[in-house]
Amino acid sequence: MARIVVTTFGSTGDLNPFIAFGFALRSRGHDVLFAVEANFQQQLSLLGFPVRLLTGDQEKALAPFRHQSFNNDQPLTSLKLLVDHYILPSLPAKVAELREICQQADLLISVASQFAASIVAELLHITSITVILTPSTHPFCLDSSPAPAHALASISATME
């Protein structure tokens, strides 16, 4: 059967869908290994999944910005803080670590914002699956009506 590496970060709510994938894949005879930060290690180990640790501590990295982030009416602020103060600073180390972990993998499953995963999949020429968890993966407003095209272009320009 396949050797599968699963990687994500964030809170337990970010981890739970991947645990479900892990159980389903394991029940079909696949070897499933999680490559995650230390905050998920105990929970995954208790569920019987092998774990390899990745660099990073999202909670610590974002703690100084807690008042600016996720509880405001400007979702791009939260996204920019996440990228600038957590994702990009840990990216080189995560690429190196994940590359080592995935040397013998057949498949890499990751959350869309785990940028190291797509880089590693390309470097190692392994199949990858990217999972989008919303709402934090994509900025949104409280208004659920579709955004007009000019607003989307404005969001893209703001992020550069």
Secondary structure, DSSP 8 states (H G I E B T S, - for coil): --EEEEE--SSHHHHHHHHHHHHHHHHTT-EEEEEE-GGGHHHHHHTT--EEE-S--HHHHHGGGTTTSSSSS-HHHHHHHHIIIIIHHHHHHHHHHHHHHTTT-SEEEEETT-HHHHHHHHHHT-EEEEE--TTTTS---S--S---HHHHHHHHHHH-
